[in-house]
Amino acid sequence: MTYPKAKITQVKSTINRPKNQKATIKALGLGRIGRSKVKDVTPQILGMIKKVSHLIKVEEHKD
């Protein structure tokens, strides 16, 4: 099964954020404003995106 891909970019800082949000940003491979990663859109990744949606920008990624 192939999943669609999404480009996830951090747009806000994790300073003064709860530990679980900082850990989620780190698990997504981010950690610095402007850093981007391309991820498969699995149910687990969708849950992470929802948890930190106010800190990131999500775009559709085409191969």
N, C-alpha and C positions, 0 to 999 in steps of 0.2 A: 504494500500500500504506500503510495507516495502522497506526501502532504504538500500543500502550497507553502511558499516561503514568504517571510516578512522581514523587512529591514527595520531594526529597532535602534533608535538613537536616543541617547540620554540628553535631555534639554534643561534639566534642573538639578541642583545640587542635592546631595543626601545629608548635608549638615542639618542638625536638629531634627532628624527623622528617626522613627523607631528602629530598633535593631533588626526587626524582621524585614522592613523595607530595604535597609542597607544590604542585608543578606540576599534578598531577591535580586537587587541590582547586580551584585557580585556574581550570583548564579547565572544571570543572563549574559555575563561576560563584559559588563559595562563597568563604570566606576569613575568616569571622568566626563564632564560635559563635552558633547560633541563626538564622543566615541560611538561607533555603530557596529552592529553585528547582524548577520543574516542568519535567521533561524527557521527551521521547519515549524509550521503552525500545528503543533500537537495540542491535545487537551491540557497537558501540563504547562506548556508555554503560554497558552491562553490564560490560564489561572494566574501565572506570574505577571503577565501583561496587565490583567485586571487589577492586581494588587498595587502596582506602581504606575498606573496609567497617567497619574498627574505629574510624573517625573520624566516620562518618555514620550517619544513620537514614533508611531508605527506606520510604515508604508508598505504597500504591496511590492514584492520584489519579483522581477521577471528575469529568467535566465537568458 
